Amino acid sequence: MKKTLYVHIGTPKTGTTAIQLFCEANQEAFRKKGYDYPILPFKYRYVSLRRNGHFLAGSIWDEEGNRDVEKEKEALKLGYEMLEESFKTYDNVVLSDENLWNRTAYGKFEAWKSLKKFVDSHGWQLKIIVYLRRQDEMAVSWLKQQIQNGWNKYCKLEWETFIKNTKGLMLDYYSFLEKLGKVIGKENIIVRVFERDNFHGGRIEADFLDALGLELTKDYEVSDEKHNLTISCNACEIKRIINELPDHDRETLPFVRKVTEQYVGTNPSEEKSEWFSPEERKKFLEKYKDCNEKIAREFLHREDGRLFSDAMKESPKWQKNNPNMLWDVIRFFGEMNLLQQKEIEALRQENKNRMEEIRELKNADRELRRELKARIRDLEQTALLFRLRRKTRHLLGMDKTEENA
């Protein structure tokens, strides 16, 4: 059987963080079954090391904000060499990075041709794993994540502006999968549907293992910790406005994101409206009906052409001046003040501890100085006594007596 390189390419907002954390935590369990999930040493801005497939199409920027193409080539070469090392020990290697979906759809598609050439040169086989989420849910969740992250060009976009032109987020799944299939073979694309109620084994980790040809057993460590909590439309609007502030930069970004995560985790909004109205949602999905049916038939062999559940949210359309907005603003900035106060208190305590350490060091220094001075006095007295004894012996002629003897 050929050795296999599995590349999990997202899509974004389909449980990729949970999958990557699971793979990272279970490296030894994977290796016992002949699979390797290597953690590679590449460092990319805003990219965790557990996203070990990022080097395939990741961008590297210099200090002036310009792309460093040569370093990107070096990283790709080194990544390929590390894959060769992994395959010397294991029959299967797994890479994962959700950015591969949009990055190669818009600008770096050549990365697949390069990877296919590399894999073929070693006689391995290449399998692509992709999770697809219904386009309306994907659009909403993806933009909320960009706003929550707060660092790219999408983080300041209002929903109505974004939904008119979703370029940057590949939602025509079939066109991209068809293009990808022409490079690596359609039979080598493993399509999974991101619907929590239909995961193999009832959870995303079991479903991903099934895509690899494995089963979730007691050999694996599974966490129930939730990641990337859903942010309400109100909280999202508050964060979007903060993103527009001129003094909000990389220095303040981590703190504001921490506040947002804290707020979302402890203060669920009472506002239950959605960016899509029910009518807008149906109209939006109609654009993707044909491409979704093709995926269902050609990749999943579903004769009915049904890719996703038809269940629709009937929540009203979100409005900026909704009754809960003022309450959410107060709670958001209240949470910010509380978190800031906690950090100030922590800094005060840290400063107090440092001052205590400094006092102890000063006391120790004074004690050492006293001890050193005492030793110097002893040495001086010893030296003086020695000189006096020599002088006395010389005056009494004892030196000559000893010489004559």
GIQUIBEL-V880968 format. One record per backbone hydrogen bond with DSSP energy under -1.0 kcal/mol. NH is the residue of the N-H (numbers start at 0). CO is the residue of the C=O. E is the energy in kcal/mol with one decimal. If there is no record, write none. Layout:
{{NH & CO & E} {NH & CO & E}}
This chain:
{{3 & 90 & -2.3} {4 & 124 & -2.9} {5 & 92 & -3.1} {6 & 126 & -2.8} {7 & 94 & -3.1} {8 & 128 & -2.3} {18 & 14 & -2.1} {19 & 15 & -2.8} {20 & 16 & -2.6} {21 & 17 & -2.0} {22 & 18 & -2.5} {23 & 19 & -2.5} {24 & 20 & -2.4} {25 & 21 & -1.2} {29 & 25 & -2.5} {30 & 26 & -2.4} {31 & 27 & -2.0} {32 & 29 & -1.1} {33 & 30 & -1.6} {34 & 29 & -2.6} {35 & 91 & -2.1} {46 & 43 & -1.9} {50 & 47 & -1.5} {51 & 49 & -2.1} {52 & 95 & -2.0} {53 & 50 & -1.6} {55 & 52 & -1.6} {56 & 53 & -1.4} {57 & 53 & -1.6} {61 & 65 & -3.1} {64 & 61 & -1.8} {67 & 59 & -3.5} {71 & 67 & -1.7} {72 & 68 & -2.1} {73 & 69 & -2.1} {74 & 70 & -2.5} {75 & 71 & -2.1} {76 & 72 & -2.4} {77 & 73 & -2.5} {78 & 74 & -2.6} {79 & 75 & -2.4} {80 & 76 & -2.0} {81 & 77 & -2.0} {82 & 78 & -1.9} {83 & 79 & -2.0} {84 & 80 & -1.8} {85 & 81 & -2.2} {86 & 82 & -2.4} {88 & 85 & -1.5} {89 & 85 & -2.7} {91 & 33 & -1.6} {92 & 3 & -2.1} {93 & 35 & -3.0} {94 & 5 & -2.9} {96 & 7 & -2.4} {99 & 96 & -1.4} {100 & 97 & -1.1} {102 & 98 & -2.7} {103 & 99 & -1.6} {104 & 100 & -1.1} {105 & 101 & -2.1} {107 & 102 & -1.9} {110 & 107 & -1.7} {111 & 108 & -1.9} {113 & 109 & -2.3} {114 & 110 & -2.4} {115 & 111 & -2.6} {116 & 112 & -2.1} {117 & 113 & -2.2} {118 & 114 & -2.8} {119 & 115 & -2.5} {120 & 116 & -1.8} {121 & 118 & -1.1} {122 & 119 & -1.1} {123 & 118 & -2.0} {124 & 2 & -2.7} {126 & 4 & -2.7} {127 & 187 & -2.8} {128 & 6 & -2.3} {129 & 189 & -2.6} {130 & 9 & -3.4} {131 & 191 & -2.6} {137 & 133 & -2.5} {138 & 134 & -2.6} {139 & 135 & -1.8} {140 & 136 & -2.5} {141 & 137 & -2.8} {142 & 138 & -2.1} {143 & 139 & -2.1} {144 & 140 & -1.8} {145 & 141 & -2.0} {146 & 142 & -2.4} {147 & 143 & -2.5} {148 & 144 & -2.7} {149 & 145 & -2.5} {154 & 151 & -1.6} {156 & 153 & -1.4} {161 & 157 & -2.3} {162 & 158 & -2.8} {164 & 161 & -1.4} {168 & 165 & -2.3} {172 & 170 & -1.9} {175 & 171 & -1.4} {176 & 172 & -2.5} {177 & 173 & -3.0} {178 & 174 & -1.8} {179 & 175 & -2.8} {180 & 176 & -2.6} {181 & 177 & -1.3} {182 & 179 & -1.2} {183 & 179 & -2.3} {184 & 180 & -2.1} {187 & 184 & -2.1} {188 & 185 & -1.6} {189 & 127 & -3.9} {191 & 129 & -2.7} {193 & 131 & -3.3} {194 & 192 & -1.5} {197 & 194 & -2.5} {201 & 198 & -2.0} {206 & 202 & -2.0} {207 & 203 & -2.5} {208 & 204 & -2.2} {209 & 205 & -2.0} {210 & 206 & -1.6} {211 & 207 & -1.2} {212 & 209 & -1.0} {213 & 208 & -3.3} {219 & 216 & -1.6} {235 & 231 & -2.3} {236 & 232 & -2.1} {237 & 233 & -2.2} {238 & 234 & -2.4} {239 & 235 & -2.5} {240 & 236 & -2.1} {241 & 237 & -1.9} {242 & 238 & -2.1} {244 & 241 & -1.5} {247 & 244 & -1.6} {252 & 248 & -1.9} {255 & 251 & -2.2} {256 & 252 & -2.4} {257 & 253 & -2.1} {258 & 254 & -2.3} {259 & 255 & -2.3} {260 & 256 & -2.6} {261 & 257 & -2.4} {262 & 258 & -2.9} {263 & 259 & -2.8} {264 & 260 & -2.1} {265 & 261 & -1.5} {266 & 262 & -2.7} {273 & 315 & -2.6} {280 & 276 & -2.5} {281 & 277 & -1.8} {282 & 278 & -2.1} {283 & 279 & -2.5} {284 & 280 & -2.4} {285 & 281 & -1.5} {287 & 284 & -1.4} {291 & 287 & -2.2} {292 & 288 & -1.9} {293 & 289 & -2.0} {294 & 290 & -1.8} {295 & 291 & -2.3} {296 & 292 & -2.1} {297 & 293 & -3.1} {298 & 294 & -2.3} {299 & 294 & -1.3} {301 & 295 & -3.0} {304 & 301 & -1.5} {317 & 273 & -3.3} {321 & 318 & -1.3} {324 & 321 & -1.8} {327 & 323 & -2.4} {328 & 324 & -2.6} {329 & 325 & -2.3} {330 & 326 & -2.3} {331 & 327 & -2.8} {332 & 328 & -2.5} {333 & 329 & -2.0} {334 & 330 & -2.5} {335 & 331 & -1.9} {336 & 332 & -2.4} {337 & 333 & -2.4} {338 & 334 & -2.6} {339 & 335 & -2.6} {340 & 336 & -2.6} {341 & 337 & -2.3} {342 & 338 & -2.1} {343 & 339 & -2.4} {344 & 340 & -2.7} {345 & 341 & -2.4} {346 & 342 & -2.3} {347 & 343 & -2.7} {348 & 344 & -2.6} {349 & 345 & -2.4} {350 & 346 & -2.9} {351 & 347 & -2.7} {352 & 348 & -2.6} {353 & 349 & -2.4} {354 & 350 & -2.6} {355 & 351 & -2.2} {356 & 352 & -2.2} {357 & 353 & -2.7} {358 & 354 & -2.6} {359 & 355 & -2.4} {360 & 356 & -2.4} {361 & 357 & -2.7} {362 & 358 & -2.6} {363 & 359 & -2.5} {364 & 360 & -2.4} {365 & 361 & -2.8} {366 & 362 & -2.4} {367 & 363 & -2.3} {368 & 364 & -2.5} {369 & 365 & -2.5} {370 & 366 & -2.5} {371 & 367 & -2.7} {372 & 368 & -2.7} {373 & 369 & -2.4} {374 & 370 & -2.1} {375 & 371 & -2.4} {376 & 372 & -2.6} {377 & 373 & -2.4} {378 & 374 & -2.7} {379 & 375 & -3.0} {380 & 376 & -2.9} {381 & 377 & -2.6} {382 & 378 & -3.0} {383 & 379 & -2.8} {384 & 380 & -2.6} {385 & 381 & -2.3} {386 & 382 & -2.3} {387 & 383 & -2.5} {388 & 384 & -2.3} {389 & 385 & -2.1} {390 & 386 & -2.7} {391 & 387 & -2.7} {392 & 388 & -2.4} {393 & 389 & -2.2} {394 & 390 & -2.4} {395 & 391 & -2.3} {396 & 393 & -1.0} {397 & 392 & -2.1} {400 & 396 & -1.9} {401 & 397 & -2.0} {402 & 398 & -1.7} {403 & 399 & -2.9} {404 & 400 & -2.0}}
